[in-house]
Amino acid sequence: MFEPVSITPSITAASVYRKVSWAILPLFCLISGACYIDRTNLAFASLQLNRDLGFNAQVYGLGSGMFFLGYSLFMIPSNALVTKLGAPRLLGILVTTWGCVAASFTSLTSARQFYWLRFLLGAAEAGAFPGMWYYLGASSWGAGFQQLPVLPSGPDDGAALRHGGRGGAANVLSAPLAAALLALGGAGGLAGWQWLFLLEGLATVALGVVTASCLPPSLSAAGFLTGHERHWLMQRMEAAGGGGSVVGGSSSGALLAGVSDRGAGSSSSAGCCGGGGRSPLLEALSNGRVWYVAAMGLLKNMASHGILFWAPIITKALLEHRDMDPVQLDWTRHRGGDVVATAGQPVGLGAAGELEDGDPLEGGAGAAGGAGGGLGGGGAAAAAHINTAAVLLTGIPFACAAVMSLWLGRRSQAKHERSLHLAVPYLGAGLLLASLPRLAAASPPLALAAVSVAVACVQGTNSIINSYVPLVCPPGSAAVPLAMALYNAVANLGGLLGPWLVGELVWRGGGYGDAFRVLGAVMGAAAVMAWRTRRWPRVNGPSSGGGAHESGGPLGSKNSLELEEAVSF
């Protein structure tokens, strides 16, 4: 189709791919960061929001998890839309939409509104990662992006590991940002949590406008490349089997987008059904090991998101030297001796950012005002200081998780082993979470360190567990995309169950102790499940092998990257 052209001294492969990288990947990194920030900023806002709106632990826990219900339900429809609308248009619409939803939290007044907004936010974000990976792998850019130096192939690929720390890094960076925005409470008549949602939501809306206007829909529309560079890159793409088609020779981008057609350039498309002529859908649904891995991912996400959305609240409780177990709590008086109201009474304060003595999340509520019972200016300042410290300290566990993700993933690759690299961290996290109430009673700093290590053990394994699904499917099977979609949908439900379960246990038990013991048991069960996979074929071995073509087949490490970006937070 294209006449051969020689690259001039001023046009080299490195220079072309460098231009493409700098034009596309930074924008996608910003979108990824906005995804993580807008879905988790509720955790930081909760220190003020729950008090101002009178949300108890039940309401907050269920509302936190509603995001993942919308995310799971709309994941497959989003996969279908990306192939119909095209990634640039869909991404622009989705990023702008979820930015508007995120900013709408500013007007939050009731629990019902809270549930719906969280659900809508999850539904809007569901297509973001499929859209980006479809653009990178299955659109007209596909074959070119597979040759980018920043996205190498093969068993030593570190891209999945670098992306493994992205969620943790986003949480680390969002902590000081949230602290600064929460400190704006009272300005313009808005509470600090309202400023947090408003400004971060508007920033995402602006990012959506930039995405829609700057992301080229095709190679021919890439204004940042010269005519010779576009011509050369299209020639390379056709030579690689992509030909500029919607679904090129790459399977990796099509994988997450749910496209089962491998294209003419895929060497793994022969015998696609892999299961005696069964349809890919039936093969995916009847694969017991896919369901097994999905259940393991659900347990992991229960603990991960159960900690994530409660981390600032727990950190604040540790800073206040509050006991974790209800048998040690005095429900008529706080540690400072201030009288608190009866359990379950709604709390309602304005935008001044004052902290009441009782904690509605634990079933108590403060009595504002009154001689000796209310908080004066000094008390409000001290409370704001504790809130800020809690938000900033919350970034520590996720910094540990980002480091753990890189180290553990590289070690797993080097040792060609997965099961123990899941089971041991999961067991360690379970023991630490179950013992947290006793550690908190002995030493709050020790408890915070235990939380940090537990979070690192849970979230640091994402790149490993997310590589399981392609390995438990037959090599070259067209059922892999559907199996991955099934895994994503089931595992993400853990994000609904975890925060909700913590909220229920905190509300019914009056303390955080039972919640952490249950999360510890959940991670213990996940550790047992991971240990039982040690005898599975292909699980403990190199990440690439027979049947996987160069652009990233079912065994390629890019699949880990794609899965992780879709699942981990």
N, C-alpha and C positions, 0 to 999 in steps of 0.2 A: 504493500500500500504506500509505503514511503520509500523514496530513493535514499540509498545510503549516503550519509553525510559524514565528513570528518570533523572532529572537534578541533577548533582552532586553539592556538596557545592560550587565548583568553577565555576559552570555554572548556572546562574540564568537568568530569563527573563530580568531583568534590565540590566545585563551585556551584554547580546546578543544584545538587542535593542540599548544599548549605543554604542556598536561597530558599528552597522549598521548606526546609526545616524551620528557618527563622520566620517565614511568613505564616506557617500553619501551626506548628507545634506550640509556640508560646500562647497563642489564642486558646488552644485546647487545654493547655495547663491552667489557664485562668478559669475556663469553664469548669474544669474538674475541681479546682479550689472553691469556686462559688457553690458547686454542688455540696461539698462537704460542709462548708460554712453555713449555708442557708438551712440545711437539714438539722444541724446540731447546735445552732446558736440558741435554740430554746433552752438547752442545758444551762447556759450562762444567764439567760434572762429569768430563769425560774427563781432565782434568789429574790427577785423583786416581784415578778409577775404573780406567783402563787399567793403572796401576801396581799397584793393590791386587789386581786380579783377573787380572793377567797377560795382558791382551788385547793382541795385536800389531796392526799396522796393518791386516792383512787382516780380522781379526775386528771391529775397531772400524768400519772403512769399510763392510763389509757390513751390520753391525747398524744403523748410522746410516741407511742407505738402505732397510732393511726397512719402515720406517714408511710410505714412499710406495708400496710394493707393496700393503700393506693398504689404504691410502687410495684407490688407483686401483681396486682390485678391488671395494671396497664402496661406491663413489660412486653407481653407478646403483641398487643395492639400497636405499641410503639415500634416494635420490630417490623410490623407490616407497613406502617406508615412511612418508614424511612425509605423503603424501596419504591413507594408510589410518589411521594412528594420530593424526594431527593434530600440528602443530608443537609446542605446549606440552608435551604428554606425551612426544613423541620427544626434544625438547631436554633435558628433565629427566632422562630415562633415559640419553641419550648423555653428557651432561656428567658425571653421577655415575659412569658406567661408566669413562670415560677417566680421571677423577680416581683411581678405584680402581686402574686399571692403572698410572698414573703413580706412585702411592705404592708399588706392588708392586715397583718397581725397587729399593727399599730392601733387599729380600732377594735381590738378584741374586748368583748364585754361578758361573754357567757361561755359555759362549758360546751354547749351544742355548737356554737360558732367555732370554738377551739378545735373540736373534733373534725368538723368539716374542712377547716383551713389546713389542718395537718394532712388530711386525706388528699385534698386537692394538690397540696405541695408535692406529695409523693407521686401522684398521678402525672404531674407536669415534669418531674425530674426523671421519670422512668425511661424516657427515650433519649436522654442526653448521651450516655455512654454508648448505647447501640448506634446512635447517629454518628458519633465521632469515629467509632471503629469501622462502621460501614464506609465512611468517607475515606479513611486511611487504607482500608484493605479491599473493599469490594466495588468502589466507584472507579471512575476513569483514572484516578490517581493510584489505584491499587498496586500494580506491578512496580511502579516507580518507588512508592513508599516502602515496598518490601526490600528494596536495595539501599535504603537510607542507612548511613553508618550508625545513626542513633537508634535504629531498630534492627539490630543484627539477628541472625538466625543461628540455630545450633544449640548444642547442649550447654555451652558456656555463656549463653545470652544472659546479660545482667539487666536487661530492660525490665523484666518482670520484677526483679528485686528492687530496682529503683522506684518503680511505681508502687511497690508494696509499702513503702514508707510515706507515700503521698498523703494518705488519709491522716496518719499520725502527725505529719508535718503541718497539714492544714489546721488540725486542732491545736497544735502548739502555737501557730501564728495567730489563730483567731482568739486565743485567750487574752493577750494584751490588748488587742483591738476591742474585744468585748468589754474589758475593764474600763477602757477610755470612754466608750460610748455609754456605758451604764453610769459613769460619773457625770453625764450631762443631765441627769435627772433634775427636773424643775425648770430647765431652760425651755422657753416657749410654751410653758404649761404642759409639757409632756414628761412622763416618767422616763427613767433611764432605759428600761426595757423597751419602751416605745421608740426611743431614738435608735436603739440597737436594731430593731426590725426595720424601721423606716429607712435608715441610711444604708444598711447592708442590702435591703431589697431594691432600693433605687440604683445602687451600684450594679446589681445584677441586671436590672432593666437596661441600663446603659451598655452593659456587656452584650446583651441580646441584640441591641441595635447595631453595635459594632460587628457582631457575628454575621448578621443578615446582610450588612453592606460591604464587608471586607472579605468574606470567605468566598473564593471563586467557585462557581458551580461546576466548572470543568477545566481541564488543562488549557483549552484554547482561550479561556477567559482569564488566565493568570497574568495579570498585568505586570507583576513583579519579575517575570521572565521575558527575555528578548525573544524575537521570532526564531532565531537559530537555536536558542535553548529549549523552547517549546518543541520545535521540530525534532531535536535530538532526543529529548526525553520521551516523546511519543514513539519514536523509533525504538528506543530501549524497551518501552512497555510492550510494544507489539512483539518484539523479539522474545520477551519473557512470557508471552502467551496472553497478555491482557488485552491488547488491541484497542484499548480505550473503551472497552465495553463496560456495561454496568457491573457485571460480575466477571471479573477477570480470572487470571490463573491463580490468584491467591485464595486460599481457603480461610485464612485467618480472619480477615475482615468480614467475610460472608458468614463466618461461623457465628459470631455474636448477633449479627443482624437476622439470623434465622434463614439464610438463603442456602438451600441444599444443592443448588446447581453449582458444581465445582468449576465449570468452564473447560474449554478444550485443553488448556495448558496444565490441568491438574493430573498428576500421575497417580493419584489415589482415588480417582473417581470410579475406577473399574470395580464392579461388584459392590455398588454403593449400599445396597440394602444389607449386605453382610450377614443376614440372618435367615438364609434360605429363601430369599425372595419376599420376605415380609416388608411392609411399608416402614419407612423410617420412624413414623409416629408410633406404630405398634412396637417396633423394636426398642425405642426409647422407653415407652411406658412399661414394657415387660422386662426391662433390665433391672433385676433386683438390686444390683450393686449401685446403680445410679440413685435409687431410692435410699439405699443405705448411706451413701455419701451425703445426700441431701439432708437426711435426718441428722447426721453428724454436724453438718453446717448449721442446721437449725439450732442445735444445742449450743454450738459455739457462739452464734449470733445472739442467743438469749442472754448469755453472760456478758458478751461484748457490749451490747446496747443497753442491757440492764445497768451496767456500770457507767457507760458513757453519759446517759441522760440524768443520772443521779450523782455524777462525780462532784460537781460544785456543791451540791447540798450536803453530801457526805463529808467533803473537805471542810465545809463550814462547821459541821457538827464536831469534827475533830479539833478544829481551832478553838471552839468553845468548850472543849473538854467534856462534851456531852456523852453520856453512857449510851451504848448501842442496844442493850437489852432492856426490855420493858420492866423486868422485875427489879431493876435498879433505878428506874425513873420515878420521880415524884411528880405526879400529875396535878398537884394543887399548887406547887411552887417550883420555880425554876432554880437553877443553882445559885443565882444571885439573890434569891429570896423574894423576888417580885411576884405578886399574885398574878396568876393566869386564869383565863376563863375555862369553862367546862369543855371537855373534848368534843370536837366536831362543830363548834360554833364558827360560822363564817367570819372571815376577817376582811375588813375593807378600809384601806388607807388611801390617801391621795398620792400625788406624785412627789411628795417630799422625800421619799426614799427612807423613811424612818423604819427601824426594825423593831417589831414587837417582841415581847419576851417569850410568848408561846410560839410553837412551831405548828402551823396548821397541817403540815404534812405528816406530823406524828400524832395528829388527833387533837392537839391543843391549839388555842388561839389566845392572843394577847388582849388585854384590856387597855385600850389607849386612854391616856389622860389620867386624871385622878391624882390625889396627893400621894406622892411617893411611888405611884404605880406606873406613871407614864415615863416616857423617855424625854429627857431634856435635850438641849442642843449638844451637850457633851456626849450623851448617850447615842444620839443619832449619828454623830461624827464617828464614834467608836464602832457603831454597827456598820456604817458605810466602809470603814477601814477593814473590818472583818470580811465583808462581802468582796471587796477588791482583792484582798489577800487570797480568799478562797478561789476566785476566778483565775488569778495568776498561777496559783499552785496547781490548779487542775491541768495546766499544760505539761507538768512534769511527767505524769504517767504516759502521756501520748508521745512525748519526746523519747522516753524509754522504748515505747512500742515501735517507733520509726527506726531506731538503732537496732532493735531486736529483729525486725523484719529483714533488714539487710544482712545481718550476721547469720541468722538462722537459715535464711534462704540460700545464701552462698555455701554454708556448711552442708546443707541437704544436697545441693548440686554436686559438691565436691565428693561427698560420701556415697552418692547415688542411693540415698535412703530417704524414705518419707515417713513411714509409719511411726518409728521411734521419735522422729523430729516433730511429730504431732502429739504422740501419747505422753511423752515426758513433760513438755511445757503445759499440756492440759492438766496433767495430774498435779504439777506444781501450782498452777493457778487455782485448782480446786481446793488444795490444802490451805493455801493462803487466804482465800475468800472465806472458807469455813472457820478459820481461826481468827478472822479479823475482829470480831467482838472482844475476844480476850486480849488481843494485841492493843486495841483501842483503850481498854481499861488500864492496861499496864503502861502504855506510852503512846500518845497520839502521833508523835513523829515516826515511831516504829510502825504504826498502823498505816500512815501515809506512804511509807516506804514499801510496805506489803502491797498496798493498792497499786503502786507503780509497777512492781514486779509482776503482779497478777495481770494487769492490763497488757504489759509487754508479752507475757506468755500467751495470752489469748489472741491479741491482734497481730503479734509478730509472726504467726503461723499462716496468715492469709494466703501468701503466695504458694504455700505447700498444699493446703487443702484444696485450693481452687485449681490445682493441676490434676486432681484425681479423675474428674469426669472423662476427659479424653482418653485416659488410660484404662478405664473400665469398660469402654466401648470397643468393639472390634476395630482393628486398624483400617483406616480409610472409610469407615462407615459414614453414610450420609445421615445417620441418626444422631451424630455428635451435636449438631446445632440444637436439635430438639431436646436432647438429653441435658445440654447446658442450660437451656431455657427452663426445663423442669427443675434442675438443681437451683437455679437462681430464684425461681418463684417460691419453692419450698423453704430454702435456707433463709430467704429474706423475711419469712414469717416469724423467724426468731426475733427480729427487730420489733415486731408487734407484741410477742408474748413476754419478752424479757422485761421491758419497762413496766408493762401492765402488771406482771406478777410481783415485781418489787413494790409497786404502789399498793397492791392489795395487801401484801404482807405487812407493809409499814402501817397501813391504816388499821388493819385488824389487830395486829400485835402491839402497836404503839411504839415500836422501835425498829432499828435497822438490822438487828442481830439475826432474826429469823430469815430475812431476805438474803443476807450474805451466806448463811448456811445452805439455803436452797440453791443459790447460784454455785456454791462450791460443789454440791452434789451433782448439779447439771454438768459441770466441767469434769467431774469424776466419771460420769457416764460417757462423756465424749472421749475421755482418755481410754476407757475400756474399748470403745468402738474403734478408735484409731489403732490400738494395739492388735486388734483382731484382723486388721488389714495387712499384717506383715507377711502373710503367706499368699496374698493375691499376686497373680502373674503381672509383671510389668510395673507394679507399684514401686518396688524397690530396685531401681535400675536407672540407666541413663535416661535423660528426658527426651531424647530423640532416638529413632531407630528405624527399622525396616518399615517401608511404606510411607514414610513422611517425606514429602517433597521439600525442596529447598526453601520455598516461601513460607513454610510453617504449617506442616500437616498436623494431624490429630495428636502426634506425640511431641510437636515442637513446643518450645518454651513460650512462644508468643501466646499460645492458648492460655497459659497461666496468667499472662498479662491481661488478656482480654477478660477472662473470668474475674480476675481480682478487681479490675476497674468497675465491673458491673455489680459486684457484691460487697466489697469491703468499704468501711467508712471510718 
